[in-house]
Amino acid sequence: MSITRTRRPRRLRALPAILAALLLTAAAGCGGDAGDAAVRRDGSVDLAKVTLRIGDQKGGQQALLGAAGELRDLPYKVTWNQFTSGPPLLEAVNAGALDLGAVGNTPPVFAAAAGSKIKIVSAADLGLTGQAILVPEDSAIRAPADLKGKRIGVAKGSSAHYHLLTVLKKAGLGFTDVQPQYLAPPDALAAFSQGRLDAWAIWDPYTAQGQTQAGGRVLVDGNGYTTGYNLVVAAEKALDDKARTAALRDYLARQRRALLWAADHPEAWGAVWSKDTGLPLAVAERAARRRAATLIKVDDALVRHEQEVADAFHAERLIPGKVRMSEYVDRRFNDIEVK
């Protein structure tokens, strides 16, 4: 097994796609080494010649699979690249720098709207209490309608972006009624802590961090507003590669087992999460208890919910054109069964 950790790349939006791909591929230490070289004459795959390039987030897949023991005895190599949120991660997938990554319910919609060559290949529901709109403890904001005119921090194109949209809509508001501050989670945490934001739309473990370290109060969580989807998204190019697809199938089984392990062992997962991210133990344990995964299929129900996300952003003119999310799923891995 070969696992390497690389520095978090700079925001890819500011880089041409080709340059971004070159930078990340170099950082990963291995480019496209699967393909024909890993397929034997009899059609079987030599997984030892395959490298999966995986995009990750704070306290994400690498920490999770490692804690669950699922990174032991990998028959293929893995490299990890760290991102602050899902949108830039999927930009790297589309640019050919990564094979896959796990994100929330909204980044695939923005990627699809941009014409990205990606597919949702696996899904889980992590619950909704970790999705939150935080306000300062002493804030006069007591209901979603009170957000009118306020400065709200949110990562553009993230699951929190959709959560905020639905909260505003139910309160009879739109994005033109508030002052969205598009910030990556670490920057938003700093701004929220310093009183430069009136509210912050965010997900765990940042929700727990905002509550514990920045005195945040939950105005609303995700219940009744959004979905708690954790989606594994792969590059079409990787899915067209027999060797990478074989490695991906094995990885998805491990990832799904790890999600179930974390749901059954929140304290153990919280301890590892804390060590891996540098978060205080109390913060990590709080977040871990709220992320009890339920495995779901990439099915019609998932497509319908993702279409609702796409339609909501299109209605607000936050994405160009109509998106058909049924074109951005791959159901071939639905037969993976884990216990």
C-alpha positions in Angstrom: 0.0 0.0 0.0 1.3 3.5 -0.8 -0.5 6.5 0.6 0.9 10.0 0.4 -0.3 13.3 1.9 0.1 16.4 -0.2 -0.3 20.1 0.6 -3.7 21.7 0.0 -3.6 23.2 -3.5 -4.5 26.8 -4.0 -8.0 27.7 -5.2 -8.3 26.3 -8.7 -10.8 28.9 -9.9 -8.0 31.3 -10.5 -6.0 28.8 -12.6 -6.7 27.6 -16.1 -7.9 24.0 -16.1 -4.9 22.7 -17.8 -2.5 24.3 -15.4 -4.5 23.1 -12.5 -4.4 19.6 -13.8 -0.6 19.7 -14.2 -0.1 21.2 -10.7 -2.2 18.6 -9.0 -0.9 15.6 -11.0 2.6 16.7 -10.0 1.6 17.0 -6.4 0.1 13.6 -6.4 3.4 12.1 -7.6 1.8 9.9 -10.2 -0.2 10.7 -13.3 -2.4 8.5 -15.4 -0.6 5.2 -14.8 -3.6 2.8 -15.1 -5.1 2.1 -18.5 -3.8 -0.6 -20.8 -0.7 -1.2 -18.7 -2.8 -2.6 -15.8 -5.0 -4.9 -17.9 -3.5 -8.4 -18.5 -3.8 -10.3 -21.7 -6.6 -12.4 -20.3 -8.6 -9.2 -19.5 -8.1 -9.3 -15.7 -6.7 -6.2 -13.9 -3.4 -6.0 -12.1 -4.5 -3.5 -9.4 -0.9 -3.1 -8.2 -0.3 -1.0 -11.3 -3.3 1.3 -10.5 -3.2 4.6 -8.6 -6.5 6.3 -7.5 -6.1 10.0 -7.2 -8.6 11.1 -4.6 -9.8 14.6 -3.6 -10.5 15.0 0.1 -11.7 17.6 2.6 -11.0 18.4 6.3 -11.7 15.3 8.4 -12.8 13.5 5.2 -12.3 10.2 3.5 -8.6 9.6 4.3 -9.2 10.1 8.1 -12.4 8.1 8.0 -11.1 5.1 6.1 -7.9 5.1 8.1 -9.8 5.1 11.4 -12.0 2.2 10.2 -8.9 0.2 9.2 -10.0 0.2 5.5 -6.7 1.6 4.2 -4.8 -1.6 5.2 -3.8 -4.0 2.5 -4.9 -1.9 -0.4 -4.2 -3.8 -3.7 -3.7 -0.4 -5.5 -2.0 2.9 -4.7 -3.8 6.0 -3.4 -2.8 9.6 -3.4 -4.8 12.3 -1.6 -5.2 16.0 -2.3 -6.9 18.3 0.3 -9.5 20.9 -0.5 -11.5 23.3 1.7 -14.9 22.5 0.0 -16.5 20.4 -2.7 -16.6 22.9 -5.7 -12.8 23.3 -6.2 -12.5 19.5 -5.6 -14.8 18.8 -8.5 -13.0 21.4 -10.7 -9.9 19.2 -10.2 -11.9 16.1 -11.1 -13.1 17.7 -14.3 -9.6 19.0 -15.1 -8.3 15.4 -15.1 -6.2 15.9 -12.0 -8.3 13.6 -9.8 -10.3 10.4 -10.3 -12.8 11.0 -7.6 -13.8 12.7 -4.4 -16.7 12.9 -1.9 -18.8 16.1 -1.7 -22.2 17.2 -0.5 -25.4 17.5 -2.5 -24.7 20.8 -4.3 -21.2 20.7 -5.8 -22.3 18.2 -8.5 -25.0 20.5 -9.6 -22.6 23.4 -10.1 -20.2 21.1 -11.8 -22.9 19.8 -14.1 -24.0 23.4 -14.9 -20.4 24.1 -16.0 -20.5 21.1 -18.3 -18.1 19.0 -16.2 -17.5 15.4 -17.2 -18.4 13.8 -13.9 -20.7 11.2 -12.5 -22.2 10.5 -9.1 -21.3 6.9 -8.3 -22.1 6.3 -4.7 -24.2 8.0 -1.9 -24.9 8.0 1.8 -27.0 10.2 4.0 -25.1 11.8 6.9 -28.1 13.4 8.6 -29.2 17.0 8.9 -28.3 18.3 12.3 -24.7 19.0 11.3 -26.0 21.3 8.5 -26.7 24.6 10.1 -27.1 28.4 9.9 -25.1 29.7 12.8 -25.6 33.2 14.4 -23.7 34.7 17.3 -25.1 33.6 20.7 -26.3 37.1 21.6 -27.6 37.9 18.1 -31.0 39.5 17.7 -31.6 37.1 14.8 -34.2 34.6 16.1 -35.9 33.4 12.9 -35.0 33.0 9.3 -36.9 36.1 8.3 -34.5 38.1 10.5 -31.7 37.3 8.0 -33.0 40.0 5.7 -30.2 42.5 4.9 -27.6 40.5 6.9 -24.1 39.4 6.0 -24.1 35.7 5.6 -20.9 33.6 5.1 -21.2 30.6 2.8 -19.0 28.6 0.4 -20.3 29.2 -3.1 -21.7 26.0 -4.7 -21.5 24.0 -1.5 -24.2 22.0 0.3 -24.5 25.0 2.7 -25.2 27.3 -0.2 -28.3 25.2 -1.1 -29.3 25.0 2.6 -29.2 28.7 2.9 -31.2 29.1 -0.3 -34.0 26.9 1.0 -34.0 28.6 4.4 -34.4 32.0 2.7 -37.0 30.8 0.3 -39.2 29.4 3.1 -38.9 32.7 4.9 -40.0 34.5 1.7 -36.6 35.8 1.0 -34.1 35.4 -1.9 -30.3 36.0 -2.3 -31.0 39.6 -3.3 -32.5 40.2 0.1 -29.3 39.3 2.0 -25.6 40.1 1.6 -23.9 36.7 0.8 -20.2 36.6 1.6 -18.7 33.8 -0.4 -15.9 32.5 1.8 -14.1 29.1 2.1 -14.9 27.6 5.5 -11.6 28.5 7.3 -12.0 32.1 6.2 -15.7 32.2 7.2 -14.8 30.8 10.6 -12.3 33.6 11.1 -14.8 36.2 9.9 -17.6 34.8 12.1 -15.3 34.6 15.2 -14.3 38.3 14.6 -17.9 39.5 14.3 -17.6 40.3 10.6 -20.6 38.1 9.7 -24.1 38.2 11.0 -24.7 34.5 10.1 -22.8 31.5 8.7 -24.2 28.7 6.6 -22.0 25.6 7.2 -21.6 21.9 7.7 -19.8 19.7 10.3 -17.1 19.6 11.6 -17.1 23.4 11.0 -20.6 23.6 12.6 -19.3 22.1 15.8 -16.2 24.3 15.6 -18.4 27.4 15.2 -20.5 26.4 18.1 -17.8 25.3 20.5 -15.0 27.8 19.6 -16.8 30.8 18.2 -20.0 30.9 20.4 -22.3 30.1 17.5 -26.0 29.4 18.0 -27.9 27.2 15.6 -30.7 29.3 14.0 -31.9 26.3 12.0 -30.4 23.0 11.0 -31.0 21.1 7.8 -34.2 19.3 8.9 -37.1 20.3 6.7 -34.8 22.2 4.3 -32.2 20.0 2.5 -30.7 16.6 2.3 -27.7 15.2 4.1 -26.2 13.5 1.0 -22.5 12.6 0.9 -21.8 11.8 -2.7 -18.8 10.2 -4.3 -18.2 11.7 -7.7 -15.9 10.3 -10.3 -14.4 11.5 -13.5 -15.9 10.1 -16.7 -12.4 9.4 -17.9 -11.8 7.2 -14.8 -15.0 5.3 -15.4 -14.0 4.6 -19.0 -10.8 3.0 -17.7 -11.3 -0.7 -16.9 -8.4 -0.7 -14.4 -9.4 2.4 -12.5 -13.0 1.2 -12.4 -12.0 -2.0 -10.8 -10.0 -0.1 -8.2 -12.9 2.3 -7.7 -15.3 -0.6 -7.0 -13.0 -1.9 -4.2 -12.6 1.7 -2.8 -16.3 2.3 -2.7 -16.9 -0.9 -0.7 -14.3 0.2 1.8 -15.7 3.7 2.0 -19.2 2.5 2.6 -18.0 0.1 5.3 -16.1 3.0 6.9 -19.2 5.1 7.0 -21.1 2.4 8.9 -18.1 1.9 11.3 -18.1 5.6 12.1 -21.9 5.5 12.8 -21.4 2.6 15.2 -18.3 4.1 16.9 -18.7 7.9 17.2 -16.3 8.2 20.1 -13.5 6.3 18.4 -14.1 8.1 15.1 -14.2 11.5 17.0 -10.9 10.8 18.6 -9.2 10.0 15.3 -11.0 12.9 13.6 -9.6 15.2 16.3 -6.1 14.0 15.9 -6.2 14.1 12.1 -7.7 17.6 11.8 -6.3 19.3 15.0 -9.8 20.0 16.2 -10.4 19.9 19.9 -11.7 16.5 21.0 -15.0 17.9 22.2 -15.6 19.5 18.7 -14.7 16.3 16.8 -16.9 14.1 19.1 -19.8 16.5 18.8 -19.6 16.4 15.0 -19.1 12.6 14.9 -22.2 12.0 16.9 -24.2 14.0 14.4 -22.9 12.2 11.3 -24.4 8.7 11.6 -24.5 7.6 8.0 -27.2 5.7 6.2 -26.2 4.0 3.0 -28.4 4.8 0.0 -28.5 3.9 -3.7 -27.8 6.1 -6.7 -31.5 5.8 -7.7 -34.4 7.8 -9.0 -35.1 9.3 -5.6 -31.5 10.7 -5.4 -31.7 12.0 -8.9 -35.0 13.7 -8.1 -33.6 15.4 -5.0 -30.5 16.5 -7.0 -32.8 17.9 -9.7 -34.6 19.9 -7.0 -31.2 21.4 -6.0 -30.4 22.3 -9.7 -33.9 23.8 -10.3 -33.7 25.9 -7.2 -30.3 27.5 -8.2 -31.5 27.9 -11.8 -34.6 29.8 -10.5 -32.3 32.2 -8.6 -30.2 32.5 -11.7 -27.2 31.3 -9.8 -26.4 28.7 -12.4 -26.6 29.1 -16.2 -29.2 27.1 -18.1 -31.2 24.1 -17.1 -29.4 21.0 -15.9 -30.6 17.4 -16.2 -29.1 15.6 -13.2 -30.1 12.2 -14.6 -27.3 12.6 -17.0 -24.7 12.9 -14.2 -25.2 9.6 -12.4 -23.7 6.2 -12.9 -25.6 3.3 -11.3 -23.2 0.5 -12.0 -22.0 0.3 -8.4 -25.4 0.0 -6.8 -24.8 -3.7 -6.5 -22.1 -3.2 -3.9 -23.3 -4.7 -0.6 -21.6 -4.1 2.7 -22.4 -5.0 6.3 
